Amino acid sequence: MTPTRGEPVESQLGAEVLSTHMKLLIVDDEKSICDLLEIVFKRDGYQVKTASSGRAALDLLSKEPFDLIVSDIKMPGISGLDLLKEVRTMMSDVVFVFMTAFASTSTAIQALRMGANNYIIKTENFVDELKVVIEKEMKELKVREENRTLKRELGKLTAIENLIGSSSRMRLLQELIHTVAPTNSTVLITGESGTGKELVARAIHHLSPRVREPFTSINCGAFPETLLESELFGYLKGAFTGASSNKKGLFEVSDRGTVFLDEIGEMSPSMQVKLLRVLQDRRFRPVGGTEEIPIDVRVIAATNRNLQKMVAEKGFREDLYYRISVIPIDVPPLRDRREDIRLLADHFVKRFSTSMNKTITSVDPELYETLEAYDWPGNVRELENTIERAVAFESGEVLKTERLPDRVLMPEIKIREVEAIFPDEGIDFDQQVSEVERKLVEAALRKAAGVQTKAAELLKMTYRSFRHYMTKYNLQK
């Protein structure tokens, strides 16, 4: 397959590999359309069969499975919509794309509500558009299949179902969780705020032999030292003013289970000493008590701070650091696994649509691109809150890009960072300026929901100048 002008070779080769062994069914009552598409997609590496009617398509589908179906809507006998309805009862995962010569918004919405993946109009260049749509849907299908395969291999789905993602970083994380879960070793989970460190801890617990015993968690930075000690180790009646009865601490409550110590980097030096003794001796003494109580508890700690740096600066005990980091696990920030953003967004859209009784059936494709372009300093937690807000404001059936907050639609471009990372060999000035220009134009377009005149106003330039930059950076689409 010869790359077309302007398209990266890697992109086309990737599409070629993806299409290998993919089975495509073309359904159209016009033989010329079937013949044309069969030639085009066979050349791209697909296994292609055609059907001249909905009935003929159903006969083929009863005999063999297909990965993708491209069908006309208006056909004699069984229409494309009727065919879609039948197909969805037979195979829910097959990709179904409609094509029609009759542009109708209501028909398109009906098709998408019934389960179609996409919808195109038979314009003069519809074949090129169809190829782009099919490649996109095919990549998404591959991601879904890889995700399902991964989940089957991992086994206990309930433990990892909230760790959504099929990126290489997430696959490694999930494999590591399964490896360490059966052990009793202490685990230190590191990562930025909002990456899901507690989800990782819960997954380890649920996949471990301790799954039937308690999982308790505490944020070490949320309590003053004396209160944290009481929460962890409990106290006896009369130990201090207000201690009117005995109270068990988390370590005693969690016996034979798991204790999750979140933000352990916030723990005071004296509490670090007490925790170290518990980890070494497997015993603790309640506040006000004289006898030590033996425990069998697995400890999982987490922090968003650099404990190694704190150890070097004498802010964290070195012996405790090595005791809690027997098995270190680093949770990647969302910006380092952007390919998971779409899966996460779909998960949150579905969850919040259900909880808010919304009828959102699809997502504006541009919304995905906007989400993937943002750096997510708050990570998965920020994405979750962003989607919740967008769903709350959406009144239609399609979640629109303009429902996103301004910080996502038009993120700051930190010009000052250039000075901080200025390399010894210098930079390409024109390239840097062009990159800033392009990002500003793209951000303005997102903010203006694609309305170019409004985007020009946001950038305080004439529409003619704005069109110049659109052409310069090939942003017409």
PECORLIN-V765172 format. One line per field, one symbol per residue. ss: DSSP state (A for helix, B for strand, O for the rest). psi: psi as a letter, one per 30 degrees, with the letter a starting at -180 (. if undefined). burial: + if it has 24 or more other C-alpha atoms within 12 Angstrom, else -. Layout:
ss->???
psi->???
burial->???
//
This chain:
ss->OOOOOOOOAAAAAAAAAAAOOOBBBBBOOOAAAAAAAAAAAAAOOOBBBBBOOAAAAAAAAAAOOOOBBBBBOOOOOOOAAAAAAAAAAAOOOOBBBBBBOOOOAAAAAAAAAOOOOBBBBOOOOAAAAAAAAAAAAAAAAAAAAAAAAAAAAAOOAAAAOOOOOOOAAAAAAAAAAAAAAOOOOOBBBBOOOOOOAAAAAAAAAAOOOOOOOOBBBBBAAAOOAAAAAAAAAOBOOOOOOOOOOOBOOAAAAOOOOBBBBBOAAAOOAAAAAAAAAAAAAOBBOOBOOOOOBBOOOBBBBBBOOOAAAAAAOOOOOAAAAAAAOOBBBBOOOAAAAAAAAAAAAAAAAAAAAAAOOOOOOBBOAAAAAAAAAOOOOOAAAAAAAAAAAAAAAOOOOBBOAAAOOAAAAOOOOOOOAAAAOOOOOOOOAAAAAAAAAAAAAAAAAAAOOOOAAAAAAAOOOOAAAAAAAAAAOOOOO
psi->kkklkfkkeeeeeeeeeefkfkkkkkjkfjeeeeeeeeeefefggljkllkgleeeeeeeffflllekkjklejkkcjleeeeeeeeffejffkkjkkklfjkjeeeeeeeeffgkflklkiaehfeeeeeeeeeeeeeeeeeeeeeeeeeeefcieffgffikkgleeeeeeeeeeeefeflgkkkjklllkgfheeeeeeeeefglfgfflkjklkjfffkleeeeeeeefallkgelkfiflkkkleeeegkgbkkjjkhfffkleeeeeeeeeeeefhllklkflfkkkkljkkkklllgljeeeeeeggfkkeeeefefhejkkkkklefghfffeeeeeeeeeeeeeefghlhjflkkefeeeeeffkfifgbeeeeeeeeeeeeefkfafkjleffllefeeilkjieffeefgjlefaljeeeeeeeeeeeeeeeeeeeghfjeeeeeeeghlleeeeeeeeeeghge.
burial->--------------++-++--++++++++---++--++--++-+++++++++++++++-++---+++++++++++--++++++++++-----++++++++------+++++++++++++++-----+--+++++++++++++++--+--++--+----+++++++++-+++-++++++-++--+++++++++++++++++++++++++-++--+++++++------++++++++++----------++++++++++++++++++++++--++-+++-++----++++-------+++++++++++++--------++--++-+++-++++++++++++++++++++++++-++----+-+++++-+++-+++++++--++++++++++-+++++---++++++++-+++++-------------------------++++++++++++++-++-++-++------+--++-------
//
